[in-house]
């Protein structure tokens, strides 16, 4: 059985690269490298993202890339509040399903061991 593809994981790759580059460089070099990583999303024709880098509990860099709402021409900013609506339901369902599968497997194993 093949593993399901997870396109949302690919979306986190730029974020991880940004954090890795920040640990290697300082000051403006960091912001320049981060901006290069997010350059493909920093246009008026693509959905964007908001980024905040926190070190020792303080935000050391924040910026919005791309558009918050393409239809209305709203630019992304670090202060953007994301309306996630019902998106979290899928994550809750996945957690419940995982827990149910683990509980079921544990019960089957314990019953098998008693025989």
C-alpha positions in Angstrom: 0.0 0.0 0.0 1.5 3.4 -1.0 1.7 6.2 1.5 -0.6 9.1 0.9 1.0 12.3 -0.4 1.0 15.2 2.0 1.2 18.4 0.0 0.8 20.6 3.1 4.2 19.3 4.4 5.8 20.8 1.3 4.4 24.1 2.3 6.5 24.0 5.5 9.8 23.4 3.7 10.4 27.2 3.1 9.6 27.9 6.8 12.1 25.3 7.9 14.7 26.6 5.5 14.2 30.1 6.8 14.8 29.0 10.4 17.9 27.0 9.4 19.3 30.0 7.6 18.6 32.3 10.5 20.7 30.2 12.8 23.7 30.5 10.4 23.7 34.2 9.6 23.0 37.5 11.5 21.3 40.8 11.0 20.4 41.9 7.4 21.9 38.7 6.0 19.2 36.8 7.7 16.3 38.9 6.5 17.7 38.9 2.9 18.0 35.1 3.0 14.5 34.7 4.4 13.1 37.1 1.8 14.7 35.0 -0.9 13.1 31.8 0.4 9.7 33.4 0.4 10.1 35.4 -2.9 7.8 33.1 -4.9 4.9 34.0 -2.6 5.7 37.7 -2.4 3.7 38.7 -5.4 0.3 40.3 -6.0 -0.9 37.2 -7.9 -0.3 34.5 -5.2 -1.7 33.7 -1.8 0.8 34.7 0.8 1.9 33.9 4.3 2.8 35.7 7.5 6.1 34.9 9.2 7.3 35.6 12.7 10.7 34.4 14.0 10.9 34.2 17.7 14.1 33.9 19.7 14.2 33.8 23.5 10.5 34.6 23.6 10.8 37.8 21.5 9.9 38.3 17.9 13.1 39.2 16.1 11.7 39.3 12.6 8.2 39.5 11.2 6.9 40.1 7.7 4.0 39.3 5.4 4.5 37.9 1.9 2.1 38.0 -0.9 -1.6 38.6 -0.7 -4.0 38.0 2.2 -7.0 38.0 -0.1 -6.5 37.9 -3.9 -10.1 38.9 -4.7 -10.0 42.1 -2.8 -6.4 43.0 -3.3 -5.6 42.8 0.4 -1.8 42.5 1.1 -0.5 40.1 3.7 0.9 41.7 6.9 2.4 40.1 10.0 -0.6 41.4 11.9 -3.1 39.5 9.8 -5.7 37.5 11.7 -6.4 34.2 9.9 -10.0 33.1 9.8 -9.5 29.3 9.7 -13.2 28.5 9.9 -13.8 24.8 9.9 -10.3 23.8 9.0 -9.5 22.4 12.4 -12.2 19.8 12.2 -10.0 17.6 9.9 -7.2 17.6 12.4 -9.5 16.8 15.3 -11.0 13.9 13.3 -7.5 12.6 12.5 -6.6 12.7 16.2 -9.7 10.8 17.2 -9.3 8.2 14.4 -5.6 7.6 15.5 -6.6 7.3 19.1 -9.4 4.9 18.2 -7.2 2.8 16.1 -4.6 2.5 18.9 -7.2 1.6 21.5 -8.8 -1.0 19.2 -5.3 -2.5 18.4 -4.5 -2.6 22.1 -7.8 -4.4 22.9 -7.3 -7.0 20.2 -3.8 -7.7 21.4 -4.9 -8.1 25.0 -7.7 -10.5 24.1 -5.3 -12.5 21.9 -2.9 -12.7 24.7 -5.5 -14.2 27.1 -6.3 -17.1 24.8 
